Amino acid sequence: MAKQITLGMLKPDAIQSGKAGLIIAHLQKEGFTIRAARLTRLSKAQAGKFYEVHKDRPFYADLCGFMTSGPVLPMALERDDAVAHFRKVIGATDPAEAAEGTIRKLYAQSKGMNAIHGSDSVENGLREVAFFFTESELADLWG
């Protein structure tokens, strides 16, 4: 199986609650290598652009508002079958529906404050990683 890159992003609730280290350790135990990471704060324009796929959904404004409410930690993560495994590791969007032992079951507060974003496809993973990290920052990944 080939290595893949995907984006994982700790959301403001995970940063503010002090769970970032626990979540990162969980990801590393699952075999993910952090290839790039940056603590940042999204502007309203950045959040709107990043989540534009949801712009016609009723939760879009709340999502953008939440994602700009505090720092986030986007990470370029690598491992075999990264996207599918990451989705399994983070669990369902609603922590009440997430499987035991998943990041959202362990650390999310609610469906809206669910601790972590994960790319939903290989293509989106590459696009989302490129949203946060420049080509030079990722040169060793693509070389």
N, CA and C atoms as an extended XYZ file, in Angstrom:
429
Properties=species:S:1:pos:R:3:atomname:S:1:resname:S:1:resid:I:1 pbc="F F F"
N         0.842       -1.183        0.000 N   MET     1
C         0.000        0.000        0.000 CA  MET     1
C         0.883        1.240        0.000 C   MET     1
N         0.519        2.221       -0.784 N   ALA     2
C         1.323        3.436       -0.902 CA  ALA     2
C         0.994        4.422        0.216 C   ALA     2
N         2.005        5.174        0.584 N   LYS     3
C         1.797        6.227        1.578 CA  LYS     3
C         0.956        7.329        0.957 C   LYS     3
N         0.126        7.931        1.785 N   GLN     4
C        -0.722        9.041        1.368 CA  GLN     4
C        -0.524       10.193        2.346 C   GLN     4
N        -0.871       11.382        1.878 N   ILE     5
C        -0.896       12.576        2.714 CA  ILE     5
C        -2.348       12.994        2.875 C   ILE     5
N        -2.691       13.402        4.084 N   THR     6
C        -4.024       13.935        4.328 CA  THR     6
C        -3.901       15.087        5.303 C   THR     6
N        -4.966       15.868        5.394 N   LEU     7
C        -4.981       16.965        6.350 CA  LEU     7
C        -5.788       16.564        7.567 C   LEU     7
N        -5.205       16.808        8.722 N   GLY     8
C        -5.928       16.749        9.977 CA  GLY     8
C        -5.818       18.135       10.583 C   GLY     8
N        -6.899       18.659       11.104 N   MET     9
C        -6.826       19.992       11.704 CA  MET     9
C        -7.529       19.982       13.054 C   MET     9
N        -6.764       20.275       14.090 N   LEU    10
C        -7.360       20.416       15.410 CA  LEU    10
C        -8.151       21.717       15.418 C   LEU    10
N        -9.388       21.625       15.861 N   LYS    11
C       -10.297       22.764       15.857 CA  LYS    11
C       -10.147       23.572       17.149 C   LYS    11
N       -10.726       24.778       17.185 N   PRO    12
C       -10.563       25.631       18.359 CA  PRO    12
C       -10.933       24.966       19.686 C   PRO    12
N       -11.963       24.119       19.698 N   ASP    13
C       -12.357       23.477       20.954 CA  ASP    13
C       -11.273       22.554       21.487 C   ASP    13
N       -10.577       21.853       20.601 N   ALA    14
C        -9.508       20.951       21.024 CA  ALA    14
C        -8.315       21.725       21.557 C   ALA    14
N        -7.990       22.847       20.926 N   ILE    15
C        -6.877       23.679       21.377 CA  ILE    15
C        -7.226       24.316       22.721 C   ILE    15
N        -8.401       24.911       22.815 N   GLN    16
C        -8.804       25.636       24.016 CA  GLN    16
C        -8.990       24.724       25.228 C   GLN    16
N        -9.357       23.475       24.999 N   SER    17
C        -9.574       22.547       26.121 CA  SER    17
C        -8.293       21.844       26.561 C   SER    17
N        -7.176       22.136       25.873 N   GLY    18
C        -5.900       21.520       26.244 CA  GLY    18
C        -5.759       20.073       25.798 C   GLY    18
N        -6.519       19.660       24.800 N   LYS    19
C        -6.493       18.262       24.337 CA  LYS    19
C        -5.559       18.028       23.150 C   LYS    19
N        -4.903       19.080       22.652 N   ALA    20
C        -4.081       18.955       21.449 CA  ALA    20
C        -3.020       17.868       21.588 C   ALA    20
N        -2.291       17.864       22.677 N   GLY    21
C        -1.230       16.872       22.864 CA  GLY    21
C        -1.765       15.450       22.885 C   GLY    21
N        -2.897       15.247       23.554 N   LEU    22
C        -3.500       13.911       23.610 CA  LEU    22
C        -3.933       13.443       22.220 C   LEU    22
N        -4.499       14.364       21.443 N   ILE    23
C        -4.958       14.005       20.102 CA  ILE    23
C        -3.772       13.703       19.196 C   ILE    23
N        -2.733       14.517       19.273 N   ILE    24
C        -1.529       14.263       18.460 CA  ILE    24
C        -0.914       12.924       18.840 C   ILE    24
N        -0.814       12.629       20.123 N   ALA    25
C        -0.274       11.337       20.562 CA  ALA    25
C        -1.120       10.186       20.029 C   ALA    25
N        -2.434       10.354       20.024 N   HIS    26
C        -3.353        9.344       19.498 CA  HIS    26
C        -3.061        9.094       18.017 C   HIS    26
N        -2.890       10.176       17.261 N   LEU    27
C        -2.598       10.039       15.828 CA  LEU    27
C        -1.256        9.347       15.603 C   LEU    27
N        -0.256        9.680       16.391 N   GLN    28
C         1.051        9.052       16.240 CA  GLN    28
C         0.985        7.569       16.597 C   GLN    28
N         0.205        7.217       17.608 N   LYS    29
C         0.038        5.794       17.948 CA  LYS    29
C        -0.620        5.020       16.823 C   LYS    29
N        -1.409        5.715       16.026 N   GLU    30
C        -2.089        5.100       14.880 CA  GLU    30
C        -1.199        5.054       13.640 C   GLU    30
N         0.049        5.461       13.786 N   GLY    31
C         1.002        5.337       12.696 CA  GLY    31
C         1.137        6.545       11.788 C   GLY    31
N         0.522        7.660       12.146 N   PHE    32
C         0.650        8.867       11.333 CA  PHE    32
C         1.948        9.586       11.660 C   PHE    32
N         2.609       10.071       10.624 N   THR    33
C         3.779       10.926       10.763 CA  THR    33
C         3.348       12.341       10.443 C   THR    33
N         3.682       13.273       11.310 N   ILE    34
C         3.367       14.679       11.059 CA  ILE    34
C         4.467       15.242       10.169 C   ILE    34
N         4.087       15.601        8.949 N   ARG    35
C         5.064       16.116        7.984 CA  ARG    35
C         5.131       17.636        8.001 C   ARG    35
N         4.083       18.288        8.461 N   ALA    36
C         4.057       19.745        8.609 CA  ALA    36
C         2.929       20.075        9.573 C   ALA    36
N         3.106       21.139       10.368 N   ALA    37
C         2.071       21.588       11.301 CA  ALA    37
C         2.286       23.066       11.581 C   ALA    37
N         1.195       23.766       11.841 N   ARG    38
C         1.300       25.195       12.131 CA  ARG    38
C         0.103       25.621       12.967 C   ARG    38
N         0.364       26.207       14.112 N   LEU    39
C        -0.701       26.811       14.898 CA  LEU    39
C        -1.034       28.148       14.243 C   LEU    39
N        -2.303       28.341       13.920 N   THR    40
C        -2.702       29.550       13.205 CA  THR    40
C        -4.119       29.926       13.618 C   THR    40
N        -4.542       31.064       13.173 N   ARG    41
C        -5.920       31.492       13.402 CA  ARG    41
C        -6.514       31.857       12.055 C   ARG    41
N        -7.600       31.233       11.695 N   LEU    42
C        -8.240       31.488       10.406 CA  LEU    42
C        -8.991       32.811       10.420 C   LEU    42
N        -8.854       33.564        9.346 N   SER    43
C        -9.691       34.744        9.147 CA  SER    43
C       -11.056       34.249        8.654 C   SER    43
N       -12.034       35.147        8.677 N   LYS    44
C       -13.357       34.767        8.156 CA  LYS    44
C       -13.255       34.392        6.680 C   LYS    44
N       -12.432       35.118        5.921 N   ALA    45
C       -12.267       34.822        4.500 CA  ALA    45
C       -11.623       33.454        4.301 C   ALA    45
N       -10.614       33.125        5.087 N   GLN    46
C        -9.958       31.815        4.967 CA  GLN    46
C       -10.924       30.689        5.327 C   GLN    46
N       -11.656       30.841        6.422 N   ALA    47
C       -12.615       29.808        6.825 CA  ALA    47
C       -13.681       29.634        5.750 C   ALA    47
N       -14.163       30.739        5.200 N   GLY    48
C       -15.164       30.674        4.143 CA  GLY    48
C       -14.650       29.945        2.917 C   GLY    48
N       -13.421       30.223        2.545 N   LYS    49
C       -12.808       29.564        1.375 CA  LYS    49
C       -12.584       28.076        1.655 C   LYS    49
N       -12.041       27.771        2.830 N   PHE    50
C       -11.745       26.379        3.154 CA  PHE    50
C       -13.011       25.524        3.164 C   PHE    50
N       -14.089       26.060        3.712 N   TYR    51
C       -15.336       25.295        3.834 CA  TYR    51
C       -16.363       25.656        2.761 C   TYR    51
N       -15.924       26.259        1.628 N   GLU    52
C       -16.870       26.706        0.609 CA  GLU    52
C       -17.716       25.571        0.031 C   GLU    52
N       -17.240       24.339        0.125 N   VAL    53
C       -18.022       23.201       -0.351 CA  VAL    53
C       -19.353       23.104        0.413 C   VAL    53
N       -19.403       23.691        1.622 N   HIS    54
C       -20.610       23.645        2.455 CA  HIS    54
C       -21.419       24.949        2.405 C   HIS    54
N       -21.067       25.877        1.514 N   LYS    55
C       -21.645       27.225        1.579 CA  LYS    55
C       -23.163       27.262        1.457 C   LYS    55
N       -23.764       26.258        0.862 N   ASP    56
C       -25.219       26.240        0.728 CA  ASP    56
C       -25.901       25.440        1.838 C   ASP    56
N       -25.115       24.941        2.776 N   ARG    57
C       -25.677       24.138        3.870 CA  ARG    57
C       -26.075       25.049        5.035 C   ARG    57
N       -27.067       24.670        5.809 N   PRO    58
C       -27.546       25.548        6.888 CA  PRO    58
C       -26.513       25.793        8.001 C   PRO    58
N       -25.548       24.915        8.142 N   PHE    59
C       -24.560       25.059        9.215 CA  PHE    59
C       -23.318       25.859        8.819 C   PHE    59
N       -23.246       26.308        7.564 N   TYR    60
C       -22.037       26.958        7.041 CA  TYR    60
C       -21.608       28.184        7.863 C   TYR    60
N       -22.520       29.081        8.141 N   ALA    61
C       -22.171       30.304        8.889 CA  ALA    61
C       -21.681       29.966       10.292 C   ALA    61
N       -22.369       29.049       10.957 N   ASP    62
C       -21.934       28.643       12.303 CA  ASP    62
C       -20.568       27.974       12.258 C   ASP    62
N       -20.337       27.136       11.256 N   LEU    63
C       -19.058       26.452       11.115 CA  LEU    63
C       -17.928       27.469       10.921 C   LEU    63
N       -18.125       28.414       10.029 N   CYS    64
C       -17.093       29.432        9.795 CA  CYS    64
C       -16.872       30.271       11.047 C   CYS    64
N       -17.942       30.616       11.740 N   GLY    65
C       -17.812       31.372       12.990 CA  GLY    65
C       -17.035       30.601       14.037 C   GLY    65
N       -17.337       29.329       14.168 N   PHE    66
C       -16.619       28.488       15.134 CA  PHE    66
C       -15.143       28.355       14.769 C   PHE    66
N       -14.863       28.137       13.491 N   MET    67
C       -13.479       27.912       13.065 CA  MET    67
C       -12.616       29.171       13.164 C   MET    67
N       -13.236       30.336       13.315 N   THR    68
C       -12.484       31.573       13.505 CA  THR    68
C       -12.485       32.021       14.967 C   THR    68
N       -13.055       31.228       15.852 N   SER    69
C       -13.202       31.620       17.259 CA  SER    69
C       -11.935       31.426       18.093 C   SER    69
N       -10.947       30.760       17.532 N   GLY    70
C        -9.706       30.518       18.258 CA  GLY    70
C        -8.699       29.855       17.348 C   GLY    70
N        -7.532       29.558       17.874 N   PRO    71
C        -6.491       28.939       17.051 CA  PRO    71
C        -6.885       27.540       16.581 C   PRO    71
N        -6.321       27.173       15.429 N   VAL    72
C        -6.450       25.824       14.878 CA  VAL    72
C        -5.043       25.297       14.613 C   VAL    72
N        -4.925       23.985       14.490 N   LEU    73
C        -3.631       23.372       14.213 CA  LEU    73
C        -3.761       22.433       13.016 C   LEU    73
N        -3.580       22.974       11.798 N   PRO    74
C        -3.574       22.091       10.626 CA  PRO    74
C        -2.275       21.287       10.591 C   PRO    74
N        -2.393       20.021       10.171 N   MET    75
C        -1.244       19.126       10.092 CA  MET    75
C        -1.310       18.323        8.804 C   MET    75
N        -0.176       18.224        8.107 N   ALA    76
C        -0.050       17.310        6.975 CA  ALA    76
C         0.389       15.980        7.564 C   ALA    76
N        -0.466       14.975        7.429 N   LEU    77
C        -0.230       13.672        8.041 CA  LEU    77
C         0.021       12.625        6.963 C   LEU    77
N         0.956       11.737        7.237 N   GLU    78
C         1.325       10.720        6.251 CA  GLU    78
C         1.283        9.337        6.885 C   GLU    78
N         0.811        8.386        6.110 N   ARG    79
C         0.861        6.955        6.445 CA  ARG    79
C         0.233        6.186        5.298 C   ARG    79
N         0.364        4.885        5.324 N   ASP    80
C        -0.326        4.054        4.345 CA  ASP    80
C        -1.827        4.258        4.510 C   ASP    80
N        -2.541        4.383        3.396 N   ASP    81
C        -4.000        4.512        3.411 CA  ASP    81
C        -4.462        5.604        4.384 C   ASP    81
N        -3.780        6.746        4.327 N   ALA    82
C        -3.963        7.810        5.319 CA  ALA    82
C        -5.402        8.299        5.438 C   ALA    82
N        -6.060        8.562        4.325 N   VAL    83
C        -7.392        9.157        4.382 CA  VAL    83
C        -8.385        8.207        5.043 C   VAL    83
N        -8.472        6.992        4.561 N   ALA    84
C        -9.434        6.031        5.118 CA  ALA    84
C        -9.127        5.730        6.585 C   ALA    84
N        -7.857        5.557        6.914 N   HIS    85
C        -7.511        5.251        8.298 CA  HIS    85
C        -7.796        6.447        9.208 C   HIS    85
N        -7.507        7.648        8.733 N   PHE    86
C        -7.770        8.844        9.530 CA  PHE    86
C        -9.255        8.975        9.827 C   PHE    86
N       -10.092        8.753        8.818 N   ARG    87
C       -11.540        8.853        9.028 CA  ARG    87
C       -12.004        7.844       10.087 C   ARG    87
N       -11.422        6.656       10.067 N   LYS    88
C       -11.763        5.630       11.058 CA  LYS    88
C       -11.307        6.067       12.457 C   LYS    88
N       -10.115        6.619       12.549 N   VAL    89
C        -9.524        7.014       13.831 CA  VAL    89
C       -10.268        8.191       14.467 C   VAL    89
N       -10.760        9.134       13.644 N   ILE    90
C       -11.428       10.299       14.232 CA  ILE    90
C       -12.873        9.996       14.619 C   ILE    90
N       -13.533        9.099       13.919 N   GLY    91
C       -14.899        8.731       14.274 CA  GLY    91
C       -15.943        9.634       13.637 C   GLY    91
N       -17.184        9.329       13.910 N   ALA    92
C       -18.324       10.062       13.346 CA  ALA    92
C       -18.304       11.522       13.786 C   ALA    92
N       -18.880       12.387       12.949 N   THR    93
C       -18.939       13.827       13.236 CA  THR    93
C       -19.566       14.100       14.591 C   THR    93
N       -20.631       13.395       14.906 N   ASP    94
C       -21.308       13.542       16.195 CA  ASP    94
C       -20.648       12.584       17.193 C   ASP    94
N       -20.019       13.108       18.247 N   PRO    95
C       -19.342       12.220       19.195 CA  PRO    95
C       -20.274       11.201       19.855 C   PRO    95
N       -21.566       11.510       19.927 N   ALA    96
C       -22.530       10.556       20.495 CA  ALA    96
C       -22.668        9.328       19.608 C   ALA    96
N       -22.353        9.474       18.310 N   GLU    97
C       -22.445        8.365       17.361 CA  GLU    97
C       -21.081        7.753       17.039 C   GLU    97
N       -20.009        8.357       17.555 N   ALA    98
C       -18.657        7.888       17.239 CA  ALA    98
C       -18.343        6.595       17.993 C   ALA    98
N       -17.554        5.741       17.366 N   ALA    99
C       -17.155        4.472       17.979 CA  ALA    99
C       -16.257        4.728       19.186 C   ALA    99
N       -16.321        3.816       20.133 N   GLU   100
C       -15.468        3.897       21.317 CA  GLU   100
C       -14.008        3.966       20.901 C   GLU   100
N       -13.237        4.788       21.598 N   GLY   101
C       -11.809        4.887       21.351 CA  GLY   101
C       -11.422        5.824       20.229 C   GLY   101
N       -12.406        6.392       19.503 N   THR   102
C       -12.074        7.337       18.442 CA  THR   102
C       -11.810        8.714       19.053 C   THR   102
N       -11.126        9.548       18.304 N   ILE   103
C       -10.781       10.885       18.799 CA  ILE   103
C       -12.027       11.672       19.167 C   ILE   103
N       -13.040       11.635       18.338 N   ARG   104
C       -14.238       12.416       18.641 CA  ARG   104
C       -15.002       11.850       19.841 C   ARG   104
N       -15.018       10.548       19.996 N   LYS   105
C       -15.686        9.958       21.165 CA  LYS   105
C       -14.957       10.384       22.437 C   LYS   105
N       -13.616       10.422       22.365 N   LEU   106
C       -12.801       10.743       23.536 CA  LEU   106
C       -12.729       12.243       23.840 C   LEU   106
N       -12.677       13.088       22.811 N   TYR   107
C       -12.315       14.487       23.026 CA  TYR   107
C       -13.293       15.535       22.509 C   TYR   107
N       -14.264       15.163       21.683 N   ALA   108
C       -15.199       16.157       21.143 CA  ALA   108
C       -16.265       16.506       22.169 C   ALA   108
N       -16.766       17.739       22.051 N   GLN   109
C       -17.799       18.205       22.968 CA  GLN   109
C       -19.208       18.031       22.397 C   GLN   109
N       -19.332       18.148       21.070 N   SER   110
C       -20.649       18.078       20.438 CA  SER   110
C       -20.459       17.874       18.938 C   SER   110
N       -21.561       17.762       18.225 N   LYS   111
C       -21.488       17.617       16.767 CA  LYS   111
C       -20.833       18.845       16.138 C   LYS   111
N       -21.109       20.018       16.665 N   GLY   112
C       -20.526       21.248       16.144 CA  GLY   112
C       -19.106       21.492       16.631 C   GLY   112
N       -18.828       21.096       17.869 N   MET   113
C       -17.497       21.269       18.455 CA  MET   113
C       -16.871       19.876       18.558 C   MET   113
N       -16.412       19.375       17.395 N   ASN   114
C       -16.023       17.970       17.324 CA  ASN   114
C       -14.515       17.725       17.235 C   ASN   114
N       -13.736       18.679       17.713 N   ALA   115
C       -12.298       18.525       17.977 CA  ALA   115
C       -11.376       18.515       16.763 C   ALA   115
N       -11.791       17.883       15.657 N   ILE   116
C       -10.833       17.675       14.578 CA  ILE   116
C       -11.520       17.613       13.217 C   ILE   116
N       -10.856       18.184       12.238 N   HIS   117
C       -11.299       18.093       10.850 CA  HIS   117
C       -10.439       17.050       10.160 C   HIS   117
N       -11.044       16.292        9.262 N   GLY   118
C       -10.290       15.340        8.466 CA  GLY   118
C       -10.747       15.352        7.026 C   GLY   118
N        -9.811       15.297        6.118 N   SER   119
C       -10.136       15.251        4.687 CA  SER   119
C       -10.974       14.005        4.394 C   SER   119
N       -11.911       14.147        3.456 N   ASP   120
C       -12.819       13.038        3.158 CA  ASP   120
C       -12.451       12.243        1.915 C   ASP   120
N       -11.369       12.644        1.231 N   SER   121
C       -10.914       11.896        0.058 CA  SER   121
C        -9.438       12.197       -0.163 C   SER   121
N        -8.794       11.370       -0.955 N   VAL   122
C        -7.382       11.590       -1.271 CA  VAL   122
C        -7.219       12.944       -1.958 C   VAL   122
N        -8.097       13.241       -2.921 N   GLU   123
C        -8.014       14.502       -3.665 CA  GLU   123
C        -8.198       15.701       -2.743 C   GLU   123
N        -9.199       15.636       -1.868 N   ASN   124
C        -9.424       16.745       -0.933 CA  ASN   124
C        -8.281       16.855        0.062 C   ASN   124
N        -7.702       15.733        0.448 N   GLY   125
C        -6.550       15.772        1.345 CA  GLY   125
C        -5.401       16.562        0.753 C   GLY   125
N        -5.100       16.313       -0.502 N   LEU   126
C        -4.026       17.043       -1.178 CA  LEU   126
C        -4.362       18.526       -1.318 C   LEU   126
N        -5.604       18.809       -1.685 N   ARG   127
C        -6.043       20.207       -1.831 CA  ARG   127
C        -5.997       20.930       -0.487 C   ARG   127
N        -6.466       20.271        0.558 N   GLU   128
C        -6.505       20.904        1.875 CA  GLU   128
C        -5.114       21.092        2.464 C   GLU   128
N        -4.214       20.139        2.254 N   VAL   129
C        -2.823       20.308        2.699 CA  VAL   129
C        -2.225       21.529        1.994 C   VAL   129
N        -2.474       21.656        0.689 N   ALA   130
C        -1.941       22.779       -0.087 CA  ALA   130
C        -2.558       24.113        0.345 C   ALA   130
N        -3.746       24.092        0.937 N   PHE   131
C        -4.385       25.306        1.433 CA  PHE   131
C        -3.560       25.920        2.566 C   PHE   131
N        -2.952       25.062        3.383 N   PHE   132
C        -2.233       25.535        4.567 CA  PHE   132
C        -0.716       25.573        4.436 C   PHE   132
N        -0.164       24.759        3.557 N   PHE   133
C         1.291       24.643        3.489 CA  PHE   133
C         1.776       24.902        2.072 C   PHE   133
N         2.871       25.674        1.968 N   THR   134
C         3.428       26.015        0.662 CA  THR   134
C         4.172       24.828        0.081 C   THR   134
N         4.406       24.902       -1.216 N   GLU   135
C         5.141       23.853       -1.899 CA  GLU   135
C         6.527       23.666       -1.292 C   GLU   135
N         7.200       24.765       -0.925 N   SER   136
C         8.542       24.638       -0.350 CA  SER   136
C         8.505       23.966        1.029 C   SER   136
N         7.453       24.208        1.799 N   GLU   137
C         7.319       23.550        3.098 CA  GLU   137
C         7.104       22.046        2.935 C   GLU   137
N         6.550       21.649        1.813 N   LEU   138
C         6.214       20.254        1.574 CA  LEU   138
C         7.123       19.608        0.538 C   LEU   138
N         8.204       20.270        0.161 N   ALA   139
C         9.060       19.797       -0.928 CA  ALA   139
C         9.484       18.358       -0.748 C   ALA   139
N         9.862       17.970        0.454 N   ASP   140
C        10.309       16.588        0.664 CA  ASP   140
C         9.165       15.583        0.542 C   ASP   140
N         7.926       16.051        0.661 N   LEU   141
C         6.786       15.158        0.504 CA  LEU   141
C         6.524       14.820       -0.960 C   LEU   141
N         6.716       15.804       -1.820 N   TRP   142
C         6.377       15.616       -3.215 CA  TRP   142
C         7.591       15.195       -4.052 C   TRP   142
N         8.781       15.340       -3.489 N   GLY   143
C        10.005       15.037       -4.239 CA  GLY   143
C        10.190       13.595       -4.441 C   GLY   143
